[in-house]
Structure formats: C-alpha cells, structure tokens
Amino acid sequence: MAKANIKFYPRLDKTSKKTGKTPIYLRGYNNGKKAECRLPIEMTKEEVSYWNEITQRCNLKETNINRFLNKYEKEFEDMKYSVGSKMDILSPNQILDQITGRSTRDNESILEYFNYIYTEVTLLDTDKTEGTKKNYFKALTHFNRFMEVEGKLGLQFLDVAPNFAESFWEYLITENQRFKKKKMSPVSARGYIKKMKTYFSYAIRKGKADRNPFDGLKMKCRSPRKEKLTAIQLKKIFTLSWTSNAKLERAIDLFRFCLLTGLSGGDALGLKPSDLQYYNEKDVFLVGTRKKTNQEYKQFLVSQALEIIKKYKLDVAVQSTRFLLPQISNQESNKWLKLIAIKVDVNFNLTTHSGRHGFRVMLNEAKILDHAVRKTMMGQSLNRDIDGVYNEVRENQLMEARNLYQTFLTNLFTKNEK
C-alpha cells in the first residue's frame, strides 16, 4: 500500500489583517507528491498560540477546531480502508477531493467554483507573483459582493443571463449608498473585469461553462494621461537644497534615484550591494528583478545615481542594514513628496512611480530609440515583441544608452546656468 498521509497546519502567511484569524490548510501526500487546500476553519490568535505541530491539534480546551480536524482525519482513515490497495494510484489532489468533498462539484455555484479555483489554482501558481495573486483576490472579493447584492449567490453557469457582464461592470463603476459601496474608476474596474474573464475562460476549458459572458464587453475607459515633469521642475528637484531635514533629504534622494533609474520605490529600497557589478569606478552595472512582475532589468548607472549610492555608503543607518539606500515607508515618502511637489511647483500627485514615469520620458528625450534597450532598462517584458525573440540586448548597447542619458542629464542640469 502507498505511503499516503495528510497534515493539518495553520497558514500564518494568510492571516487576515482585518479579522486577525488564520486559516487552516490540509496537505495530502502520496507517492512522493503533495497537494494542499484551504479548509473552512479559521483560528484566533490565541488558538494559534496553542497549536501543537506534533499532534496537529490545538491544545486549548474551549476550541471546537479539533472536532472538525478529527472529522477530516476519520474521512481519510475510512478512505484508506475502502480503497485498499488502489490507494497507490491516487494523486494527492484526488485524496483531498475525497476527504473534503471537493469531488462533488456538479451542482456547485459560480462563486463556489471560482473560490475553489482561487485557492487551488491561483494561489499555487508559481508563475504568478504575489501582487498578481492579490489582484485576483481583490477581483474575486468584488465579484462575491456583486453576487450578494444581486441576490445571485447560488447562480450556476447555465443560468448566466446575456447582460451579466454589463451588470458587473455597472456595479463596479457606480456608487451604491444602500450597500455602502463607493464607485471606482473605470481603469480599476477594467482590471477586475479582466481577472473575472480569465476565470470564466478557465471554467470553459474545464467543461464547467459553455460561454464567457465577458467576451465582447465594451468598457468605455482610458487610462488617465500621466502628468509629465517639466525640464524646469526636474532641474529644481536636482539642484535645490533639501538638507534642512534629514527625513526630507532621504525622501528626495529616493525620488531622485527613481527618476535616474526608472526603478519603483520598492525596488529601489530593496537594492543590495550584490546587485551592482563594478567594471570600474564610473561604469557600474545594475542587474535586478522587479518585485511586481519578476521581470529582470539591466542598466549602467549614470553618475548622479552613483553619487546617491556613494552618499549613503558611510551612513550609519544604512550600514546597519543589507541595503544600499536608507529605508523609508511608503506613507512617509508620500508625505514628504507632497512638500517637494509644492517647492518645485508640481500641481499633480507626486509619487515614486512619477519618478519611474519621468525616467521613461527622459529616455525618449535622450534619443534612446531602441525599443528593446528601453524595455530592458525598465524591466519590462519583451515576450510579446519581435525584439524579444531576435534582439538580445548586449551590455555595449546598454552602455551606449547610459552615455546618451548621461549627456542629456548633464545638459539639462547646466542649461541656462550663468
């Protein structure tokens, strides 16, 4: 008989920030393979503190958790007895299906199926970043709420009306005072629509649905035009004195670094000495991976970016960390950027992402015309481009791009100086 086994454990990384409760997961093993699923049981912070990893039970007398876990374990033991020698041909997922009743999915609702797919497919997809998984969770949360408001919690795929997709779209972009729902921007709504369209496509591939209600949905929206920093504003950002306050100085240096490299605030703060390759004192190669997309970026740093790194190399607060730049929270950074915006006469919301956008604009103005080079410097995917197949960006191309960018910056900061 195969060495099949199961394990219960609290998934601490899935603890709800809102309720403080931690879900319990069930993991199944068989023939050297494993699978896991989330159980409909949650533990309080106190119950988690009493969790016994050896017995896989909670040592708190007042809890009902153990009763549920005992039920699942009994299902497993009964299954082993009834299946017998055929146990070795079952996959871990088939074992979990039997224990939890997941195999009975014929009459389940759309919500039940999508929640199952999120737990069993989306969360376990190693090709998706944590940010992408969170976006799927947000989309599914809005979808669950929509179905509740519409009184369609039990709706099945065969009963989806022709105007279903339009109804969800209208729900997202309109306010509903009765249910205390605020309207969202069409751009945000479009992102959630795409996630749910993906889930319906998955259901079609699995034979659960015969059509996708979101096919052909026309969403009248455009991404808002990004405000651009002017040459005068850029010059002020780099030439004005910001040393009156240490926290302000760190915030402006982070923003400057984003402008000079195109990195997001989070990626810039996460830089380590190991991300730099020193060819010589002037030619320093930066290689890293974006947290949001896991996409690699590569570029030679301009002198202004190197000066910022050099400035904090001897900073005690930075030396005590493993990072190149002083750490600052997103909330604090945005607070100081509001003051910075006022000082340089910027009339739109200034964030570290404005720095990334400013970098992209300056690459154009620096006459860096190679599409693949620009995307490599910014860490954007070339998979869908012909350049991604035939044009591998070489280091000499990135050095030439750095030289063009350096010349542009030098001319920009010295322009009109007397």
LINGI-V86319 format. One record per residue. N is the residue number from 1. RES is the residue in three letters. SS is DSSP state (H for helix, E for strand, - for the rest). NEAR is the number of other ideal C-beta (glycine too) atoms within 8 Angstrom. D_CENTER is the distance of its C-alpha to the mean C-alpha in Angstrom with 1 decimal. Layout:
n = {N,N}
res = {RES,RES}
ss = {SS,SS}
near = {NEAR,NEAR}
d_center = {D_CENTER,D_CENTER}
This chain:
n = {1,2,3,4,5,6,7,8,9,10,11,12,13,14,15,16,17,18,19,20,21,22,23,24,25,26,27,28,29,30,31,32,33,34,35,36,37,38,39,40,41,42,43,44,45,46,47,48,49,50,51,52,53,54,55,56,57,58,59,60,61,62,63,64,65,66,67,68,69,70,71,72,73,74,75,76,77,78,79,80,81,82,83,84,85,86,87,88,89,90,91,92,93,94,95,96,97,98,99,100,101,102,103,104,105,106,107,108,109,110,111,112,113,114,115,116,117,118,119,120,121,122,123,124,125,126,127,128,129,130,131,132,133,134,135,136,137,138,139,140,141,142,143,144,145,146,147,148,149,150,151,152,153,154,155,156,157,158,159,160,161,162,163,164,165,166,167,168,169,170,171,172,173,174,175,176,177,178,179,180,181,182,183,184,185,186,187,188,189,190,191,192,193,194,195,196,197,198,199,200,201,202,203,204,205,206,207,208,209,210,211,212,213,214,215,216,217,218,219,220,221,222,223,224,225,226,227,228,229,230,231,232,233,234,235,236,237,238,239,240,241,242,243,244,245,246,247,248,249,250,251,252,253,254,255,256,257,258,259,260,261,262,263,264,265,266,267,268,269,270,271,272,273,274,275,276,277,278,279,280,281,282,283,284,285,286,287,288,289,290,291,292,293,294,295,296,297,298,299,300,301,302,303,304,305,306,307,308,309,310,311,312,313,314,315,316,317,318,319,320,321,322,323,324,325,326,327,328,329,330,331,332,333,334,335,336,337,338,339,340,341,342,343,344,345,346,347,348,349,350,351,352,353,354,355,356,357,358,359,360,361,362,363,364,365,366,367,368,369,370,371,372,373,374,375,376,377,378,379,380,381,382,383,384,385,386,387,388,389,390,391,392,393,394,395,396,397,398,399,400,401,402,403,404,405,406,407,408,409,410,411,412,413,414,415,416,417,418}
res = {MET,ALA,LYS,ALA,ASN,ILE,LYS,PHE,TYR,PRO,ARG,LEU,ASP,LYS,THR,SER,LYS,LYS,THR,GLY,LYS,THR,PRO,ILE,TYR,LEU,ARG,GLY,TYR,ASN,ASN,GLY,LYS,LYS,ALA,GLU,CYS,ARG,LEU,PRO,ILE,GLU,MET,THR,LYS,GLU,GLU,VAL,SER,TYR,TRP,ASN,GLU,ILE,THR,GLN,ARG,CYS,ASN,LEU,LYS,GLU,THR,ASN,ILE,ASN,ARG,PHE,LEU,ASN,LYS,TYR,GLU,LYS,GLU,PHE,GLU,ASP,MET,LYS,TYR,SER,VAL,GLY,SER,LYS,MET,ASP,ILE,LEU,SER,PRO,ASN,GLN,ILE,LEU,ASP,GLN,ILE,THR,GLY,ARG,SER,THR,ARG,ASP,ASN,GLU,SER,ILE,LEU,GLU,TYR,PHE,ASN,TYR,ILE,TYR,THR,GLU,VAL,THR,LEU,LEU,ASP,THR,ASP,LYS,THR,GLU,GLY,THR,LYS,LYS,ASN,TYR,PHE,LYS,ALA,LEU,THR,HIS,PHE,ASN,ARG,PHE,MET,GLU,VAL,GLU,GLY,LYS,LEU,GLY,LEU,GLN,PHE,LEU,ASP,VAL,ALA,PRO,ASN,PHE,ALA,GLU,SER,PHE,TRP,GLU,TYR,LEU,ILE,THR,GLU,ASN,GLN,ARG,PHE,LYS,LYS,LYS,LYS,MET,SER,PRO,VAL,SER,ALA,ARG,GLY,TYR,ILE,LYS,LYS,MET,LYS,THR,TYR,PHE,SER,TYR,ALA,ILE,ARG,LYS,GLY,LYS,ALA,ASP,ARG,ASN,PRO,PHE,ASP,GLY,LEU,LYS,MET,LYS,CYS,ARG,SER,PRO,ARG,LYS,GLU,LYS,LEU,THR,ALA,ILE,GLN,LEU,LYS,LYS,ILE,PHE,THR,LEU,SER,TRP,THR,SER,ASN,ALA,LYS,LEU,GLU,ARG,ALA,ILE,ASP,LEU,PHE,ARG,PHE,CYS,LEU,LEU,THR,GLY,LEU,SER,GLY,GLY,ASP,ALA,LEU,GLY,LEU,LYS,PRO,SER,ASP,LEU,GLN,TYR,TYR,ASN,GLU,LYS,ASP,VAL,PHE,LEU,VAL,GLY,THR,ARG,LYS,LYS,THR,ASN,GLN,GLU,TYR,LYS,GLN,PHE,LEU,VAL,SER,GLN,ALA,LEU,GLU,ILE,ILE,LYS,LYS,TYR,LYS,LEU,ASP,VAL,ALA,VAL,GLN,SER,THR,ARG,PHE,LEU,LEU,PRO,GLN,ILE,SER,ASN,GLN,GLU,SER,ASN,LYS,TRP,LEU,LYS,LEU,ILE,ALA,ILE,LYS,VAL,ASP,VAL,ASN,PHE,ASN,LEU,THR,THR,HIS,SER,GLY,ARG,HIS,GLY,PHE,ARG,VAL,MET,LEU,ASN,GLU,ALA,LYS,ILE,LEU,ASP,HIS,ALA,VAL,ARG,LYS,THR,MET,MET,GLY,GLN,SER,LEU,ASN,ARG,ASP,ILE,ASP,GLY,VAL,TYR,ASN,GLU,VAL,ARG,GLU,ASN,GLN,LEU,MET,GLU,ALA,ARG,ASN,LEU,TYR,GLN,THR,PHE,LEU,THR,ASN,LEU,PHE,THR,LYS,ASN,GLU,LYS}
ss = {-,-,-,-,E,E,E,E,E,E,-,H,H,H,-,-,-,-,-,-,-,E,E,E,E,E,E,E,E,E,-,-,E,E,E,E,E,E,E,E,E,E,E,-,H,H,H,H,H,-,E,E,-,-,-,-,E,E,-,-,-,-,-,-,H,H,H,H,H,H,H,H,H,H,H,H,H,H,H,H,H,H,H,H,H,H,H,H,H,-,-,H,H,H,H,H,H,H,H,H,-,-,-,-,-,-,-,-,-,H,H,H,H,H,H,H,H,H,H,H,H,H,-,-,-,-,-,-,-,H,H,H,H,H,H,H,H,H,H,H,H,H,H,H,H,H,H,H,H,-,-,-,-,-,-,-,H,H,H,-,-,-,-,H,H,H,H,H,H,H,H,H,H,-,-,E,-,-,-,-,E,-,-,-,-,H,H,H,H,H,H,H,H,H,H,H,H,H,H,H,H,H,H,H,H,-,-,-,-,-,-,-,-,-,-,-,-,-,-,-,-,-,-,-,-,-,-,-,-,-,H,H,H,H,H,H,H,H,H,-,-,-,-,-,-,H,H,H,H,H,H,H,H,H,H,H,H,H,H,H,H,-,-,-,H,H,H,H,H,-,-,-,H,H,H,E,E,E,-,-,-,-,-,E,E,E,E,E,E,-,-,-,-,-,-,E,E,E,E,E,-,-,H,H,H,H,H,H,H,H,H,-,-,-,-,H,H,H,H,-,-,-,-,-,-,-,-,-,-,H,H,H,H,H,H,H,H,H,H,H,H,H,H,-,-,-,-,-,-,-,-,H,H,H,H,H,H,H,H,H,H,H,H,H,H,-,-,-,-,-,H,H,H,H,H,H,H,H,-,-,-,-,-,-,-,-,H,H,H,H,-,-,-,-,H,H,H,H,H,H,H,H,H,H,H,H,H,H,H,H,H,H,H,H,-,-,-,-}
near = {8,8,7,13,7,13,8,12,9,10,11,7,4,8,9,9,4,4,5,8,10,13,12,15,12,15,11,15,11,16,6,3,8,8,11,10,11,11,12,3,9,9,14,8,9,7,12,11,6,10,11,9,6,4,6,9,10,11,7,8,3,3,9,5,12,9,7,10,13,8,8,14,9,8,11,11,8,8,12,11,7,6,9,8,6,7,13,10,4,12,8,12,9,9,16,14,10,10,13,11,7,9,7,6,9,4,5,8,9,11,11,9,13,13,10,11,12,12,10,9,9,10,8,7,8,4,3,8,9,5,9,8,12,8,10,12,9,9,12,14,8,10,13,10,10,12,12,8,10,8,5,6,8,5,10,9,10,5,6,10,6,4,6,9,10,8,11,12,12,8,12,14,10,7,6,9,6,4,7,5,10,4,7,7,7,10,10,9,14,10,10,13,15,8,12,14,12,8,11,12,9,10,14,12,6,6,4,7,9,5,7,9,10,10,7,4,11,4,9,4,9,5,5,5,4,5,8,7,10,6,7,7,11,13,11,11,14,9,6,8,4,9,5,5,7,5,9,12,10,10,14,12,13,16,16,13,14,18,12,12,12,13,13,12,14,9,12,14,11,8,13,8,5,4,9,12,7,8,6,5,4,6,9,11,14,14,8,11,8,12,10,7,8,6,9,8,15,11,13,12,14,11,8,10,11,11,8,13,12,7,8,12,9,5,9,6,7,12,8,5,7,3,10,11,14,10,7,10,6,8,6,10,14,9,8,12,13,9,9,16,12,8,8,10,8,11,5,7,5,10,9,14,9,13,15,13,10,13,14,11,10,13,13,8,7,11,7,11,4,9,8,12,12,13,13,13,13,11,15,7,8,11,5,5,10,6,10,10,6,4,9,3,10,6,8,6,10,16,10,8,16,12,8,11,13,10,9,12,13,8,8,10,9,6,8,3,4,2}
d_center = {42.4,38.8,37.2,34.8,33.2,30.6,28.8,27.5,25.0,23.0,19.2,18.7,15.0,14.9,17.3,17.1,16.9,19.1,21.8,21.5,22.2,21.0,21.0,23.3,22.5,25.2,25.1,27.8,29.4,32.0,33.4,30.9,27.9,25.6,23.4,22.1,21.5,20.9,24.3,25.1,26.1,24.5,26.0,26.7,26.2,29.9,29.8,27.1,29.4,32.2,30.3,32.5,30.7,34.0,35.2,31.7,32.9,32.9,36.0,36.2,39.3,38.2,35.0,35.0,32.1,34.5,36.3,33.3,32.5,36.2,36.1,33.3,35.1,38.4,36.8,35.8,39.4,41.0,38.9,40.1,43.6,43.6,41.8,43.8,43.9,41.4,38.6,38.0,37.0,34.2,30.6,28.5,26.7,30.2,31.3,28.4,29.2,32.8,32.2,29.8,31.4,28.4,30.9,32.5,30.1,32.7,33.0,29.5,27.9,25.0,23.0,24.0,23.1,19.6,18.9,20.3,18.3,15.0,16.3,18.2,16.3,12.6,12.0,14.4,13.1,12.7,11.8,8.4,5.5,4.5,1.0,4.2,6.4,6.0,6.9,9.6,10.7,11.3,13.0,15.1,16.0,17.4,19.1,20.7,22.0,23.3,25.2,26.6,27.8,29.4,31.0,29.5,28.0,30.2,29.9,30.0,29.1,32.8,33.1,30.4,32.3,32.2,30.8,28.0,25.2,26.9,27.2,23.5,22.9,25.7,24.4,21.0,22.8,25.7,26.6,28.2,30.2,31.6,28.3,27.0,24.2,23.2,22.7,19.5,19.5,20.1,17.2,14.7,16.9,16.9,13.1,13.8,17.0,15.6,13.5,16.8,18.8,16.9,17.9,21.4,21.7,20.8,23.6,26.0,25.5,26.3,29.3,28.2,28.4,30.6,28.9,25.6,26.4,23.7,25.4,27.3,25.7,26.2,23.8,25.6,23.0,22.2,19.5,21.4,23.1,21.6,24.2,25.5,26.9,30.5,32.4,34.3,31.2,29.7,33.0,33.1,29.7,31.1,34.7,35.0,35.5,32.7,34.3,35.7,32.9,31.0,27.7,28.1,28.8,25.6,23.5,25.4,25.1,21.3,21.4,24.1,22.2,19.2,22.0,23.7,20.9,18.2,15.6,13.0,14.2,11.8,12.7,16.3,16.5,15.4,18.2,20.9,24.4,23.7,21.5,24.8,27.6,30.9,33.3,35.5,35.2,34.2,32.2,29.0,26.3,22.6,20.4,16.8,13.4,10.4,7.6,5.0,7.3,9.7,12.3,15.4,17.2,20.9,23.4,26.6,26.4,28.8,31.3,29.8,26.5,28.7,30.7,27.8,27.0,30.7,31.1,28.9,30.1,32.9,31.2,31.8,28.5,26.6,28.9,28.2,24.5,23.1,21.5,23.1,22.5,23.2,20.3,19.8,17.6,15.7,18.3,21.2,20.1,19.9,23.2,24.9,23.6,25.4,28.6,28.0,27.6,30.9,32.6,31.7,32.4,28.9,28.9,25.2,22.2,21.5,18.1,16.8,15.1,18.8,19.6,17.3,18.9,22.3,22.0,21.5,24.6,26.6,26.1,27.8,30.5,31.1,32.0,29.4,29.7,28.4,25.3,24.1,24.7,22.7,19.6,20.1,20.4,17.2,15.1,15.0,15.7,19.4,19.3,20.6,23.1,26.6,26.0,23.4,26.2,29.2,28.3,27.0,26.6,29.0,29.2,32.3,30.5,27.8,30.7,32.5,29.5,29.3,33.0,32.8,30.0,32.1,35.1,33.4,32.2,35.7,37.4,35.1,35.7,39.4,40.1,42.9,43.5,47.1}
